[in-house]
């Protein structure tokens, strides 16, 4: 395992577990669930693992993780429909979508690691050498621009999709 891969794995392990604990406590509190806190931590780690695997299947491009946003919106939206008011559900869905975007956002470490290794992450020529198509607009054809666009785009799309689905379920799905 090269240093870049090891950094990504360690960063995801640390961020995934440290963010799972407060999110699990928040979900337990807002839903009024009698389940033990460990259940919620394991559930959040399961979400994180599914997101990480989907990111790997997309070969670092968050195509499948954006697809999972539809799944999380329906699954958690249906679950929240019976347990929370609209405001709490929307807040929970935003936090859940941000948490599920962390594996995609962790790929911003790739340009940082490449810059530390001596590569120019702001050069279009280095971007082409790295495998980023030259047809991308200026700024996105660099290593830093490409990874920032992937991470930011995944974060924005996942938040909009998940929160939008939960909002639609609360608006039209009161009598499923």
Buried (B, 14 or more C-beta within 10 A) or exposed (E): EEEBEEBBEEBBEEBBEEBBBEBBEBBBEBBEBEEEBEEBBEBBBEBBEBBBBBBEEBEEBBBBBBBBBBBBBBBBBBBBBEBBEBEBBBBBBBBBBBBBBBBBBBBBBBBBBBBEEEBBBBBBEBBBEBEBEEEBEEEBBBBBBBBBBBBBBBBEBBBBBBBBBBBEBBEEEEEE
